[in-house]
């Protein structure tokens, strides 16, 4: 029942609920509750610290540890964007796309590349930057590129050779 109730709570409440249960048990409570609820001991210890912070203020009106009533997670969490992690990625990407870029003459915001995301990832790998094709696709989309083939495609369909020949003969007449 404890595990079911704990899963129904948002992340910050789950941490503090586990902390309350661990504090009720006393010595060994953190390890026991971690095993029962399937949480890490570090998470429960963080919950205990949050409870202590809440208790430092007004006990009748405890504040949320994050400081914001609407926010569940602490600010600044998560993985940094790839452009921040790899310093020269943008210049390398522009160098790869330079020879493979075209644009619309009527709208300068529209740009195309004939490279697939996999080809972009391989070209960057040759420059010492390892990224996946999915990351390459996100980078292309983020830079405003669209995929477009640079080869002429023939119109398919049934063409009557007699009619076509007639057209050219009528054009050829003086």
N, C-alpha and C positions, 0 to 999 in steps of 0.2 A: 504494500500500500504506500509506503514511503517513497519508493522508486517511482510509482505511477504519479503520485502527487508532485514530486520533484520535476518530472518531465513536463508537467503542465505549466510550470512557471517560466517567466522570462529569465534570461541568463543571469542578470544581477540578483534577482530574488532567489534563484536556485543556489547561487554561491552562498548567500547569507542564510538560507534555510539549512543547508548542509553544515554551515558553521555553528548555528544554534544547536543542532542535533549533536555535533561533536563536543561542544562545550557542556551540554547536559551530561554526557557520559564521563567527561573528565579525561584522566590519563588514558591514552590509547584510543581516544574517541575519534581523532582525525583519521587514523588508519582504518578503524572499523567502519566509519561512515563512508570513507572513500571506497572501500570494498563493497559495501552494501549498495551504494548509489551509482557505482561505476564512474566516479569522478577522480581526478588527480588530487593528491594531498596538497599540492601547491595551490590549486583552486580553492580548496577549503580554507587553507591558511590565509589566502587573500580575502576570503569572506570574513574571517575572524578579524582581520585588520580593518575591513570596512565597518564592521559592527563597532569596533573600538572607536573609530573616527566618528561614527554617528553618535556615540555616547558622549563624546567630548563637548558637543554643542548643548542645545537645550534638550534634555531627556524627554520632555513632554511633546516636543515637535522635532523629531529627528530629520535631518536633511539627507538627501540622496548623496552618496559619496562622490559621484561624478560632478555634483554641483548643479546639474540641470535636471529638472523634473521630467523633461521629455526624452532625455538621452539615456540609453541603456549602456552602450559601450563607451569606454573612455576614448577621448580624441587622440588621433595619431596612430592608432593601431592599423595593422594590415601591412601588406607588402608594398614597398614603394614602386611607382611606375617604372617601366623598363628604361624610359628616357633618362630618369634620374640615376638608375643603377649603372648604366653603361654610358660613360661621358661622351664619347665621340660617335655614338650611334646615329645621331641625326645627320652629321656631315657625311658619314659613310653611306647612309641610305640615300642621301641626295646625290652622291657621286655615282652610286649604282644606277639610280633612276635617270640620271642626266641624259644618257644616250637613248633611253627608252621611253621618253615622255613626249606626248603630243597634247594639244589643247584645242579648245573651240575658239575660232576667231571671233565669234559673236559674244562669248561669255568667258572672260579670262579666269573665272573661278573653276571652270570645268577643265580637269586634266585627266589624261588617260595614260596608261602604261601597258605595253604589250607583254610585260613579265608577269608570270604567275607568282603567287606568294611563295611557292616552293623554289622557284628560280631566284627570287629576291633573297630568300634564306641561304641558298647555296652561294650566291654572290657575296653576301655578307660574311659567310664562313671563310671564303677565300681571303677576306680582309681581316680575319681573326676574331670575328664577332659571331658567336653561336646563338642563334634564336630558332624557334620552331616556325613552321609554316603558318600556324595559327597566329603567332605573334607578328609575323611579317604581314599577314592579312589585316590585322588590327592597325599596324603602323601605316599601311597603305591607305586604309579607310580614314584614319585619323589625319593623314596629310591631304585628304581630299581627292585621292586617286580613284579612278574607275578602271576596270579591266576592259580592254578593247584590243581586238586583233588588228594587226597592221597589214593584213593581206586582203586583197580584193576577193569578194565572194561572188560567184556567178549566180544569176537568177536561175532557179530550177523550175522546171515545169515543161509542159509540152509546147514546143514551138513548131508551127507548120512551116517547113522549109520552102514550100511553094509560095506562100504569102510573103515570107521574108525576102525571097528572091525577087518577087514582084515589086516590093518597096524599093529595093536598091536599083532596079531597072527604071522605075519611074523617076527616081532622083537623078539617074545618069542621063536621062533624055534632055536634049537641049531646049 
